[in-house]
Amino acid sequence: MIEKRAELEWSELPFGYLKTDCHIRYFFKDGRWSSGELVSGETVELHVAATCLHYGQACFEGLKVHETKHGKIVAFRIDEHAKRMYRSAEKILMQPVPEQMFVEAVVECTRANKRFIPPYGTGASLYVRPVLLGCSPQIGVKPAADYLFMVLVMPVGPYFKTGFKPIDLLVVEDVDRAAPFGVGDVKVAGNYAAGLRASKRAKDLGFTEVLYLDAKEKKYIDESGPANFFGITKDDKYVTPESSSILPSITNKSLRTIAKDFFNMTVEARHVHIDEIFTFKEAGCCGTAAVITPVARIVYHNKKVIYCPDGKPGPVCTQLYNMLRAIQVGETQDPYGWAFEIKV
Ligand SMILES: *Cc1c(COP(=O)(O)O)cnc(C)c1O
């Protein structure tokens, strides 16, 4: 039980930064990790020539902590996030964070900020942001020797202001966020900078986000901004792109399991040709921040497809969303052990 919570309008929270009581830091120096230190300030001091500042040696994660219906505090699939951060770090030659330390950092930071955990039933959750930075000075391009690992937490509302409401996607063909043998499959900071101009164009033209095609052939769907994409076929298959340049979303992985186990759907992870958008009956974007965001409309070349003519999410997206949310907040039994309990 959390006795004294922060005084916040829990149901009105945006998805954005909010100052909490502290964050946790670990340093890697002389070949070993320090123990975690809780810090109340909001700034870090970095060497002016740190590799994270000049050469993008930075990676991060994003996961959520929920209060369940029964008053437990749980982190969703924390082990998967720890493993993914390990892979991200390895791919850009950073010192990886041991899984055990990742879990400890999330637990300690959540405990220290427990008054910011949104109450069950408000739709809000505690967003957890681990970040790993290369810190040693390096002007020649080389990996750093020293690293800083931090975990911040903040209460957030839904990612899209509209909540579980359908959004519009624009296929942008003259911008690539990632290449087939690049780093699109890991959560490194630079991928986001690479995609900003495509997102901005989509937004300027009145869309919510961009839908990327594969960089090489421009034929297959990759993903949508910071979220994976899936389509629902008329015969109820869950189809999601497999590509070496998309980030393997843990939400997508969970939805695939739920689609198969709970709703008896066939799941296909494969190349998805862009023309298939015209054959789907529903489509969605998925990720930790928004869980599922149903897609209302996609514009590709001068053609468009409309999945939600009445502006309402389709039944398959709705049922997948409801089931995943129910597992996350303990409204239904969690048969997979996805919820990791944090004793606060
Ligand atoms: C984080 C992220 C996602 C979503 O992954 P989840 O594990 O579901 O949160 C999808 N695409 C990109 C590019 C991402 O960075």
The ligand as an SDF file (V2000), in Angstrom:
LIG
                    3D

 15 15  0  0  0  0  0  0  0  0999 V2000
   10.7980    1.3730  -28.0070 C   0  0  0  0  0  0  0  0  0  0  0  0
   10.4120    1.2370  -29.4210 C   0  0  0  0  0  0  0  0  0  0  0  0
    9.2990    0.4740  -29.8290 C   0  0  0  0  0  0  0  0  0  0  0  0
    8.3530   -0.1670  -28.8610 C   0  0  0  0  0  0  0  0  0  0  0  0
    8.9370   -1.1990  -28.1160 O   0  0  0  0  0  0  0  0  0  0  0  0
    8.2380   -1.6940  -26.7800 P   0  0  0  0  0  0  0  0  0  0  0  0
    9.1920   -2.6900  -26.2410 O   0  0  0  0  0  0  0  0  0  0  0  0
    6.9550   -2.3020  -27.1440 O   0  0  0  0  0  0  0  0  0  0  0  0
    8.0760   -0.5050  -25.9170 O   0  0  0  0  0  0  0  0  0  0  0  0
    9.0550    0.3490  -31.1870 C   0  0  0  0  0  0  0  0  0  0  0  0
    9.8380    0.9450  -32.1100 N   0  0  0  0  0  0  0  0  0  0  0  0
   10.9020    1.6900  -31.7610 C   0  0  0  0  0  0  0  0  0  0  0  0
   11.7230    2.3090  -32.8140 C   0  0  0  0  0  0  0  0  0  0  0  0
   11.2230    1.8530  -30.4160 C   0  0  0  0  0  0  0  0  0  0  0  0
   12.2790    2.5910  -30.0690 O   0  0  0  0  0  0  0  0  0  0  0  0
  1  2  1  0
  2  3  1  0
  2 14  2  0
  3  4  1  0
  3 10  2  0
  4  5  1  0
  5  6  1  0
  6  7  2  0
  6  8  1  0
  6  9  1  0
 10 11  1  0
 11 12  2  0
 12 13  1  0
 12 14  1  0
 14 15  1  0
M  END
$$$$
